[in-house]
Amino acid sequence: MKQVLQSRRGLIVVREVPEPRCPRGAVIVRNAFSAVSSGTERSRVTESNKSVVMRARERPDLVRDVVRLARNEGIRKTRSAIQRKLAEEVPVGYSSAGHVLRVGSAVRGLAPGDRVACGGAGFANHAEIVCVPANLCAHVPPSVPLRNASLTTIAAIALHGVRLGEVAIGDRVAVIGCGLVGQIACRLLRSAGADVYAIDVDGRRVEDALAGGADHGFSTSERSAERVLEASPDGVDAVLITAASASNDPLLLATEIVRDRGRLVLVGDVPVELPRSSLYQKELSFRVSRSYGPGRYDVEYEERGLDYPIGFVRWTQHRNMECVLDLQARGLLDLEPLISEVVQVEDAARTYDRLRGEPSERRWGAVLFSYPEAAGSEAAGPAEARVPPLPLRVSSAQAPRIGLIGPGGFAKNVLVPAFVEAGARLELVGGGAGPSAEAARRNSGFARVAADELSVIQDRDVDAVVIATRHGSHAELARQALEAGKHVFCEKPLALNEQELARVIQAAAESNCLLFVGFNRRFSPLLREVRTFVADSRLVAQYRISAGQVPSSSWVHDLGDGGGRILGELCHFIDSLVYLAGARISGVSAAAAAENALPLQARDNIVVNLSLEDGSVGTIAYVAAGSEAVPKERLEVFASSRTAILDDYRTLDLYGNGGVRKQQSRRQDKGHHAEVRVFLEAIQAGTTPVPLGDLENVTLATLAVVESIRTGAAIRLATTLL
């Protein structure tokens, strides 16, 4: 399918990318039209075209991140990471309409063939086929053309601004900025019985607003404040600022023309710089509108389908979208005149070039991208196919052919470069968003793009499957790949519960294929040095991880998608202690600091005590709180008369009877490249570098940490059978 993408440098391209898959809480929609919001999307293009120096001035936080990366990873690796970031292409668009093709299992009220309006950046993209959560889809009434319905989300932005202005029948309301959102706002206000004052720097836009139903129109170059006050001596009741401006002039104008105790609502993009005197003297109310209604930026609402009760939140973004469509169906809102042009999606690059042109050449109206009709019926989803087992490919003189599932940031920046360096052949990439898979083919050197995850597993030209998806899918994908006769490199964690773990371990035990989990630290040169130094001794180890904060809305904290940071990250450090001691975990006791933002199982300020089968003991302190200036990891290992102190995989101090021996690495090396090399060598040699029993034990111990926190009890691990 075709999709419009924008590079970090502002370049607009149309790519052929795989179709998105259908999660349980979303629908797959074939777009008929998608709307280009000239103001919003011009801003994105302009932002991307800024020089590196200008971006650095505006975002000092990103500069600090780059400096931190350079300090940890070195200049060369940092430069490569920046170049990869600049080469990334991201989806654009957020308002579209089309026909439902497929419906997720958890979706109610939508069916294949339904006409729907879609919203949301990252969902309602400029693409032939999109995947949209159910709460961001609204039924289109039969009398509303899909081309008009494609403006629904943009109109909902204007509608939410009107609602925040608390407009009543007969109110005098000014709209400053008569671009697309401003024009829609004028029409909505007119339908609501308001006396509408349209104001813009461009007289032609003012004329268009008057033609669309505004009662008064003023150009800012013609003493607009005086003229508004002549028409309404007490001032207007409310002002909607829908302009985009580099100065705060629209806000200053708003404070002049609004009445005593009036209301200001900022919908557009204007610097929020208001003199206190203007607000104080009139005791004004000032609100900033957040997109198209309650639910915006709430992951639980937008992506996980949680709706707000209508008795408490009357107008969510979904209900605002429905209202826009209902107003059109009842003849109270006409969006047809606001469409300035309809172009084929193939002409997207030229369309965006016009957005960047001279102001005199720009159009305020909406440009729609149109998409070809589907050939034949596509309402039914792809049939489930059982993966036929393939014979194991034993050692070969040729490097294994790799199929990657999940070409996200970690895979692109860490795993793929490691596989390339180790000499693997990048055969196939799939999964994730369609653009990310296509970008991995184009930028990383994969030979082909797969339609979905199953296609990677089924492909006969793939020897080993690399799984780098979100955590919740790891176990099932690994099991399917093993049963299909593929070697598996699965990023941690291996599983999020004991049932998943049992199935994937059984599949590995019954297969002639290698199961390898991305516990990279055991392959770090400095940690291997520690193991050699304390070999053949019972250990007392203390591992402190200053992990830093991750927003509570992140998928990592979602118990189904990410499993929480305990399952997703703590397994690394448990595996490190198992590796150092050469013994498995026999007992776990854990406690978590009280936190309100996260469920108990997902807390990330925890202390874990571990007992190992050889009599060794270890403590892991995993903390999200604290200063970012503290190095992330510190490991202290005590054994007999020896002590090893490893700081952030950069420096190692080995204390023995003969004094101290210090080692320092030129760059931080946590073993990613070494683990990939070992994985590929093991495939060719037919060996198993990490026993299945160790993989099972580490995962069971990590699950036991969650159980110990939940119950407050110490957990004894059952002896594994492998």
Buried (B, 14 or more C-beta within 10 A) or exposed (E): BBBBBBBBEBBBEBBEBBBBBBBEBBBBBBBBBBBBBBBBBBBBBEEBEBEEEEBEEEEEEEEEEBEEBBEBBBEEBBEBBBEBEEBBBBBBBBBBBBBBBBBBEEBEEBEBEBBBBBBBBBBBBBBBBBBBBBBBBBBBBEEBBBBBBBBBBBBBBBBBBBBBBEBEEEBBBBBBBBBBBBBBBBBBBBBBEBBBBBBBBBBEBBBBBBEBBBBBBBBBEEEBBEBBBEBBEEBBBBBBBBBBBEEBBBBBBBBBBBBEEBBBBBBBBBEEEBEEEBBEEBEBBBBEBBBBBBBBEBBBBBBBBEBBEEEEBEBBBBBBBBBBBBBBBEEEBBBEEBBBBEBEBEBBEEBBEBBBEEEEEBEBBBBBBBBEEBEEEBBEBBEEEEBEEBEBBEEEEEBBBBBBBBBBEBBBBBBBBBBBEBEBBBBBBBBBBBBBBBBBBEBBEBEBBBBBBBBBBBBEEBBBBBBBBBBBBBBBBBBBBBBBBBBBBBBBBBBBBEEBBBBBBBBBBEBEBBBBBBBBBBBBBBBBBBBEBBEEBBBBBBBBBBBBEBEBBEBBBBBEBBBBBBBBBBBBBBBBBBBBBBBBBBBBBBBBEEBEEBEEBBBBBBBBBBBBBEEBBBBBBBBBEEEEEEBBBBBBBBBEEBBBBBBBBBBBBBBEEEEEEEEEBEEBBBBBBBBBBBBBEBBBEEEEBBEBBBBBBBBBBBBBBBBBBEEEEEBEBEEBEE
